[in-house]
Amino acid sequence: MKKQALAALTILSAGMLAGCGSSGSSTGMSSMTPVATSASVSGAVADGYLEKATVFLDKNLNYRLDTGEPSAITDQNGAYTLNVDAADIGKYPIVALATQGVTIDKDTNTAVTGSYVLSMHAVAVAPTTGGVSGTVSNFISPMSTQLREMMETGSYTTLQQAMDALRTQVGLPAGTNMMSDYIAGRNTAMHTAARNMATLMGGQAGQVIGTNGTVDVNRYRGMMGTIYSNLPTITGSNAQTNITTLRNTMNTNLSFIPAGMPFRNYSTAYRGGMGMMWR
């Protein structure tokens, strides 16, 4: 009897151990989902599509490519892919630099005559995995740049709110996606407005971008605020004459902002009221 009881106890103990092992396997290793540590972000850069533009995740928010920041050079279609930490998506903006004499504007197939900086707000950045849709396309343009600066003022609660304001300022139809690829979508009016904005941005390279590649954030945001305030005049009739006049005015007025001064938040830039800088 003792031998039989001992044998039964041994079998029961083995069964319990096997059951514990099985439970550990099903609720342990097999239930653990690997956490993604890297992701890709793909899109395109345009005034017209920009070839040989430098694109990077701006992790210290200085509009300049620094050591350790993921970067890429756009191809002949203006396309780029950044390999980034998954946790950084939606946390940092993406910046694109069009470099004078290097970056080629596919609208003209010639190099840009003035360097300029484009960007996209962090909230607009989406991982490539699974595709992108809606208002998020990772398309970097003068429009996405203007939206980023509008969001930086703190005057807009959501990206959609900023897009609605920009659409109205440019005079585009209701429902226009201001983050969309206007070239692929053949939106001529939006493309023309973006081209005119890029012309003004490139015309201020000497005021905004230093010889060592640094970007004066105050002057840069002063420039973008001025462009926003004048969008109706540079996208309507007699636009080219107005662009020339505004470029000369900005070249003078931006010089009144001391270079390298501590950053100021131009929160009133998009509501007017910045003196001679805003019209």
Helices and strands as residue ranges (DSSP letters): H 2-27, G 29-31, E 38-45, E 50-51, E 54-57, E 71-73, E 79-85, G 86-88, E 94-98, E 104-105, E 110-111, E 116-120, G 122-124, E 139-140, H 142-152, H 159-170, H 188-202, H 205-208, H 217-229, H 231-235, H 239-253, G 254-256, G 269-271, G 275-277
